[in-house]
């Protein structure tokens, strides 16, 4: 694994209706720079497999739940997003 800072991509999915009323889906990738950390060997039962720490994001707390993160070719699902004073913490599975 590459040393900090790590680059991950937040993948957002949105749907819109075109002029015919058909649904059009689109994906947007937003680059995040932060620290990726795999959770292993802690001896605790936790609800996530990894965490990603990034600078504070001006995004509503629950809007990222169930969104996707790509890191080094692996796909993760965000289960929790915490915005603290100086940084954001994403719990990933």
N, C-alpha and C positions, 0 to 999 in steps of 0.2 A: 504494500500500500504506500502511496506517495505521502510524504510528510505534509503537514498543514502548510498552506491553505489547500483545501480540497474544492473541486468544482463539481457541482451537481446541477441538475436541471429540473425545475418544477414544471410539470406538464399539466396545463389546464385545458379542460374540455368545455366547449360551449356549443350551444345550438341556437340557430336563428332560423326564421322563416324567410324564404325568398319571395319575390313578387307573385309567384304562383301558389304560395302557401305551403310549399314543401319545406321540410326541415333540412337544414344544412349544418353539418357538424364540422367543427374546426378545432385543431389543437394548437396551442401556443406553448413554446418552451421559453422559460425564463431562467437565465443563468444565476445560480447562487454560489457565492464563495464563502466557505466556512470550514467547519471541521466535522468530518464523518467519524463516528465511533461505533464499532460493533460491540454489542453487549453480550459478553460470554464469561462464564466462570465466576459470576458474582455470587452464586449460591442462593440468589433470591428468585422468587417467582415474579416475573414482570410481564407487562402487557405489550412489550415491543421487542424487536430483534436488534435494532440499531437506533442511533440518534444522529441528528444533523443539527449543529449549532451554527447560526448565521447572525449577521447584524439584524437589529430590530426591523421587522417588516410592518409597514402600515397596511395591514390586512386584518379584517375582522377575525376574531378568534376561531369561529367554527367554519369559516368559509373554505379552509384548506382540508378539513377532515374528509378522508376518502379520496383525496387528490393523489397523483402519482409523482414520485421522485425517481429520476434516473441518475445512477452513480456508477461509473466505470462499467457500463454495459448491463448493469443489473437494475431491475425494476422493483421499487418499493412502494407501498401504500402508506400514506400519512394517516395515523390513527389519532394523534393529538397534536395540537399546535399551541404553544405557550409563548406569548409575547411578554417579555420582561422589560425592565427599564432600558437596558442597553443591548439586549440580544433576543433572538427568537430560538426556541427549541422545538424541533420536530421529532416526534416519536414515529418510527417506521417499522413496518412488518413486511 
